[in-house]
Amino acid sequence: MNYYELTVQLSDFDRWNDILVAYLADLDYESFQEEAPSVKAYIQEASYNGEALQKLLNDLQSEQNVVSSFAVKLIPQENWNAQWEAQFEPVFIDDLIRIVAPFHHLEAFSGIEIVIEPKMSFGTGHHQTTHLMCATMMEMDFQGKRVLDMGSGTGVLAILAEKRGATDTVAIDIEAWSAENCADNAQRNGCQHIQSLHGGMDVIPTEPFDYILANINKNVLTAQMSTYVERMKSGAHLFLSGFFVSDTDELKKLALDLNLQFQAQHEREGWAVLLFKK
């Protein structure tokens, strides 16, 4: 699978970067790198819509001079890892977790180390939402828990769940290569209790879970939340991320309508994670 890489240089990065990422997420862009003054966004070749992108950029320009320049290029699948390796730096989360690549050679680390090779999948820990999910998971007791990781990507959250004591984790991704990548990374980290599945809600097992992890995007979360609740044990917890702080009220209301109890909200650079209990 090939990807398009969109690079947008912003006239006022601090003001517009989060807004641009939100708009691009609505156009099915999956991953973002934000480094002033530019935002890089990635989308599958099959999902790319040049007319929709041009309309978005034109609309932004009609309001104010938001975009200084932009460029789009196709990244063939075989070139993805080379580009990723050139950009990947180790990720530290509160000095408790270190996410590294196989080619990193670092000093010993006293916390939890996760080795990730993403191939075509997203989820290296660099994005704020992955950071938020990992940090929130560190606050919870995973010993002996049954876990569902929806939109698992590289499997980083599923791997962290097992390293925290989970004894049965189901990781699901709609992309076949992501499911394969998750399985490879689970093996790379010595995990023995992660089942990586290719599919959507249709492949979620009926046996209920103690924890459900869903770091996707707001539209998918709102569409799937009722199914998550059906698959939760009484007293189970739901972790949601992949959205902006401005979206939290909408998600909280939906969760309340589904009889979930709000537990916590954490924020990082405009992004949020929400924790609910059934």
HUCORFEN-V266023 format. One record per backbone hydrogen bond with DSSP energy under -0.5 kcal/mol. CO is the residue of the C=O (numbers start at 0). NH is the residue of the N-H. E is the energy in kcal/mol with one decimal. If there is no record, write none. Layout:
# HUCORFEN-V266023
co->CO nh->NH e->E
co->CO nh->NH e->E
This chain:
# HUCORFEN-V266023
co->1 nh->44 e->-2.5
co->2 nh->74 e->-4.0
co->3 nh->5 e->-0.6
co->3 nh->42 e->-1.8
co->4 nh->6 e->-0.5
co->4 nh->72 e->-2.1
co->5 nh->7 e->-0.5
co->5 nh->40 e->-2.6
co->6 nh->8 e->-0.5
co->6 nh->70 e->-2.1
co->7 nh->9 e->-0.6
co->7 nh->38 e->-2.4
co->8 nh->67 e->-3.0
co->8 nh->68 e->-1.3
co->11 nh->15 e->-2.1
co->12 nh->16 e->-2.6
co->15 nh->19 e->-2.8
co->16 nh->20 e->-2.4
co->17 nh->21 e->-2.0
co->18 nh->22 e->-2.1
co->19 nh->23 e->-2.7
co->20 nh->24 e->-2.4
co->21 nh->25 e->-1.4
co->22 nh->26 e->-0.7
co->23 nh->26 e->-0.9
co->23 nh->28 e->-2.1
co->24 nh->27 e->-1.7
co->30 nh->41 e->-2.1
co->32 nh->34 e->-0.7
co->32 nh->39 e->-2.9
co->34 nh->37 e->-2.4
co->36 nh->9 e->-3.0
co->37 nh->34 e->-2.1
co->38 nh->7 e->-2.8
co->39 nh->32 e->-2.6
co->40 nh->5 e->-3.1
co->41 nh->29 e->-2.9
co->41 nh->30 e->-1.0
co->42 nh->3 e->-3.1
co->43 nh->46 e->-1.1
co->43 nh->47 e->-1.0
co->44 nh->47 e->-0.7
co->48 nh->52 e->-2.2
co->49 nh->53 e->-2.5
co->50 nh->54 e->-2.3
co->51 nh->55 e->-2.2
co->52 nh->56 e->-2.5
co->53 nh->57 e->-2.6
co->54 nh->58 e->-2.7
co->55 nh->59 e->-2.2
co->56 nh->60 e->-2.2
co->57 nh->61 e->-2.0
co->58 nh->62 e->-1.1
co->59 nh->63 e->-2.3
co->63 nh->65 e->-2.1
co->65 nh->10 e->-3.2
co->65 nh->67 e->-0.5
co->68 nh->8 e->-3.0
co->70 nh->6 e->-3.0
co->72 nh->4 e->-3.1
co->73 nh->75 e->-0.7
co->74 nh->2 e->-2.1
co->75 nh->78 e->-1.7
co->75 nh->79 e->-0.5
co->76 nh->79 e->-1.4
co->76 nh->80 e->-0.5
co->78 nh->82 e->-1.9
co->79 nh->83 e->-2.6
co->80 nh->84 e->-2.9
co->81 nh->85 e->-1.5
co->82 nh->86 e->-0.9
co->83 nh->86 e->-1.1
co->83 nh->87 e->-2.1
co->90 nh->98 e->-2.8
co->91 nh->93 e->-0.6
co->92 nh->95 e->-2.5
co->92 nh->96 e->-1.3
co->95 nh->111 e->-2.8
co->96 nh->92 e->-2.5
co->97 nh->99 e->-0.6
co->97 nh->113 e->-2.8
co->98 nh->90 e->-2.6
co->99 nh->115 e->-3.2
co->100 nh->103 e->-1.7
co->103 nh->105 e->-0.5
co->110 nh->112 e->-0.5
co->111 nh->97 e->-2.9
co->113 nh->99 e->-2.6
co->113 nh->115 e->-0.6
co->117 nh->120 e->-3.3
co->121 nh->153 e->-1.3
co->126 nh->130 e->-2.1
co->127 nh->131 e->-2.6
co->128 nh->132 e->-2.5
co->129 nh->133 e->-2.6
co->130 nh->134 e->-2.5
co->131 nh->135 e->-2.4
co->132 nh->136 e->-2.4
co->133 nh->137 e->-1.7
co->135 nh->138 e->-1.3
co->136 nh->139 e->-1.7
co->139 nh->141 e->-0.7
co->141 nh->144 e->-2.2
co->144 nh->146 e->-0.5
co->144 nh->166 e->-1.5
co->144 nh->167 e->-1.3
co->145 nh->209 e->-2.4
co->145 nh->210 e->-1.8
co->146 nh->169 e->-2.8
co->147 nh->149 e->-0.6
co->147 nh->212 e->-3.4
co->148 nh->151 e->-0.5
co->148 nh->171 e->-2.9
co->149 nh->214 e->-0.9
co->151 nh->154 e->-2.7
co->154 nh->158 e->-2.8
co->155 nh->159 e->-2.1
co->156 nh->160 e->-2.4
co->157 nh->161 e->-2.0
co->158 nh->162 e->-2.5
co->159 nh->163 e->-1.5
co->160 nh->165 e->-2.6
co->161 nh->164 e->-1.8
co->163 nh->141 e->-0.5
co->164 nh->143 e->-2.4
co->167 nh->146 e->-2.8
co->168 nh->170 e->-0.5
co->168 nh->194 e->-2.9
co->169 nh->148 e->-2.9
co->170 nh->196 e->-3.5
co->171 nh->150 e->-1.9
co->171 nh->151 e->-2.0
co->172 nh->198 e->-2.5
co->174 nh->178 e->-1.9
co->175 nh->179 e->-2.2
co->176 nh->180 e->-2.4
co->177 nh->181 e->-2.9
co->178 nh->182 e->-2.0
co->179 nh->183 e->-2.3
co->180 nh->184 e->-2.7
co->181 nh->185 e->-2.5
co->182 nh->186 e->-2.1
co->183 nh->187 e->-2.4
co->184 nh->188 e->-1.6
co->185 nh->190 e->-2.8
co->186 nh->189 e->-1.7
co->192 nh->168 e->-2.7
co->192 nh->194 e->-0.5
co->193 nh->195 e->-0.6
co->194 nh->170 e->-3.0
co->194 nh->196 e->-0.6
co->196 nh->172 e->-2.0
co->196 nh->198 e->-0.5
co->199 nh->202 e->-1.7
co->200 nh->203 e->-1.4
co->208 nh->232 e->-2.6
co->209 nh->236 e->-2.5
co->210 nh->147 e->-2.2
co->211 nh->238 e->-3.1
co->212 nh->149 e->-3.0
co->213 nh->215 e->-0.7
co->213 nh->240 e->-2.1
co->216 nh->220 e->-2.6
co->217 nh->221 e->-2.7
co->218 nh->222 e->-1.6
co->219 nh->223 e->-1.8
co->220 nh->224 e->-1.8
co->223 nh->226 e->-0.8
co->223 nh->227 e->-1.9
co->224 nh->228 e->-2.4
co->225 nh->229 e->-1.8
co->226 nh->230 e->-1.5
co->227 nh->230 e->-0.6
co->228 nh->231 e->-1.4
co->230 nh->208 e->-2.8
co->232 nh->235 e->-2.1
co->235 nh->277 e->-2.7
co->236 nh->211 e->-2.2
co->237 nh->239 e->-0.5
co->237 nh->275 e->-2.3
co->238 nh->213 e->-2.2
co->239 nh->273 e->-2.6
co->240 nh->215 e->-1.5
co->241 nh->217 e->-0.6
co->242 nh->271 e->-1.9
co->243 nh->246 e->-2.1
co->244 nh->247 e->-1.6
co->246 nh->250 e->-1.7
co->247 nh->251 e->-2.8
co->248 nh->252 e->-2.2
co->249 nh->253 e->-1.9
co->250 nh->254 e->-2.5
co->251 nh->255 e->-2.6
co->252 nh->256 e->-2.3
co->253 nh->257 e->-1.1
co->254 nh->259 e->-2.6
co->255 nh->258 e->-1.9
co->259 nh->261 e->-0.5
co->260 nh->276 e->-2.4
co->263 nh->274 e->-2.5
co->265 nh->272 e->-2.2
co->267 nh->270 e->-2.1
co->269 nh->244 e->-2.6
co->270 nh->267 e->-2.3
co->271 nh->241 e->-0.6
co->271 nh->242 e->-0.6
co->272 nh->265 e->-2.0
co->273 nh->239 e->-2.7
co->274 nh->262 e->-3.1
co->274 nh->263 e->-1.5
co->275 nh->237 e->-2.4
co->276 nh->260 e->-3.4
